Amino acid sequence: MKGFTLIEVMVALLIFGLVAAAGVAVMGFSVDNQQAVRGRTAELGQFQRARALIAADLQQAAGRRTREATGAARPAFAGGGQGPLVSLTRRGWDNPDQAPRASLQYVEYSLEDGALVRRARSALDGAELGRPQVLLRGVRSARTAFLTRGEWLEAWTSSPAAVLPEAVRLDLDVAAVGEVRQLFLLPGGAR
């Protein structure tokens, strides 16, 4: 009977060790890659949810003026300049509990401490802004522009002649996504 020599066994163990080490390295790389993909997917998901909420609010824009808690009048739609990125009255505020309130809601978007924030009021007139809802973190900059009659304006305030613009452009520079330019059409905007 002939068996394996010590050198043959050692060579076989060396080859097995190399194959096993390569397998462990490939598995480690795969796990690291999977975690990176999960993180990136979560960042993109947060961005898409923020975009969907903004689009829903803007598509429900209504020409209803409101009053602040101080009694000062607010235009139906405004944005740019020194104030919030966009402030508006929106239709379609669900009321599943049948609370005694309107189906309209005042909403505003602003950039606060590197986060895109949405705030709303519990009532159209005389109520304070509610707690901030952070939609997107890591926002380095945000700018809006408003389309009316083929011209982009950096600021908008509703007037009797033009309550809503035709479209809103929101330019964001987000750490997780990069620079993004989004266009939102508004219902019944000045044309």
N, C-alpha and C positions, 0 to 999 in steps of 0.2 A: 504494500500500500504506500502510495505516495501522498503526501500532504503539501500544504503550502509552506514555503520558507518564511522565516521571520521578516525578511525584506519585502516579500510579496504582501504579507499581512500589513506591514507598515505603510506601503504604497497605497493599498486599498483603503486603509483608514485615513490617510492623507487626502485621497480623492473624495471620500465620503465627507470628510470635514470641510473641504472647500465647497462642495455642492451644498452642504447644510448651511454654511456661512452665507453663501450667495442667496439661498432661499430666505434666510432671516433678514438679510439686507433688503431684498425685494419686498418682503412683507412689511418691514418698517417704513420703507418709502411709500408703499401703498396706503398705510394707515395715516402717515403725515399728509399725503396728498388728499385723502378723504376728509381730514379735518379742515384743511385749507379750503376745499370745495364747499363744505358745510358752512364755514364762516362767510365765504363770499356769497353763497346762496342766501344766507340770512340777511346780509347787507342789502342785496338787490331786492329781496322780498320787502324789507322795510321801505326802500325807495318806492317800489311799486304800490304799496299800500298808501303811502303819503300822496303819491300822484293820483291815485283813484279817488281819494277823499277830496282833494283839491278840485278835480274834474267834476265830481258830483256836486260840490257846492257851487261852482261857477255855472254849471249847466242848469241849476235851479235858481239863478239870480232873479230877483224881483225888484221892481221899481218902487219900493216902499221906504220912505225916510223913517228914521228912528230918533229917539231922544235918549241922551245919556242920563246917568243918575243925577247930574247937576241940572238937568233940564235943557242943556244945549242941544240943538238940532244936529243930527248927523245926516249926510247925504245917503241916498240909497246905495250908491256904489262909489268907492274912492280908492285910491292907491298911489304909490310912488311918493315922491317928496320926502318930508320928514316923518310922516306917520307910518302906520303899518304898511306892509307890502300890498295888501288888499283888504278892504273891509266891505261887507255887503250884507244885504238882507236876502235870505234864501227861502224858497218854498219847500214844501214836502218834508217838514220836520215831523217824523213819526210820533204818534201819541198813543201807544198801545194801552196805557193805563187810563185813558180818557180824562187826563188832568185838565183843569180849566185853564187852557192856554191856547194861543194861536198856533197854526201850523206853519207860521213863518218864524225864522230865527235869524238874529244878528250874529255874524261870524266875522272874525278877522284873523289874518295870518301875519306873523312878524318873525323877524330873526332876533333871537335872544340868546346871548352867550354861546354862539356857535350851534344853535339848534333852531330848526324851523318849528314854530309853535302855532297852534290853532287855539283860539279862545272863542267862547260863545256866551251869550247872555241867556238867562232863564226866562226873560220876558223882553219883548221888543223895546218898550219904552220904560225908562227910569230904573232899570236894573244894572247892577255892577257886572263887569266881565267876570266870567267863571274862572275856575282853575285852568292853568295852561295844560294843553295836551301836546306833548312833545311828539312830533311826527318823524323827525329826522335829525340825527346828531351828526356832528362833524361837518357842518355847513360853513365853508370859509367865506362865501359871499352870496348874496341874493339880490337880484334886480328885477323889476317889472317894467313892462311897456304895454301900452294900450293902443289898439288899432281902431281908428275911426276915419271913414272916408278915404281909405288908402294911405293914411299917414300914421306913423308910430309916434306916440307921445310918451314922455317919461313919467308924467303924472296925470291923474284923472280925478275929477270931481263931477258928480252928476249935476246936470242942469235940466231945466224944463225942456230944452230942445233935444238933449241927448242924455237920457238917464243911464244907459249902459253902452260901453264900447262894443265894437263888433267882436273883438278877440282880446285875449290877455296873453302876453308872452312872459314866461317866468324863466329867468336865467339863473341857474344854481351852479356853484362850484362846491361839490361834495367830496370829502376826503375818500370815501369808499367807492365813488362812481366816477369822479372827474367832473369836467364841465358839461352841463346838460342844458339844452334850450328846449323848452316845452311850449306848445301853443294850445290854447284852450278857446274854443268858440263859445260865444254867449248867446242865449236866446233873445231875440228881439233887439239886438244892439243897434245903435245908430248906423244906418247904411246910406 
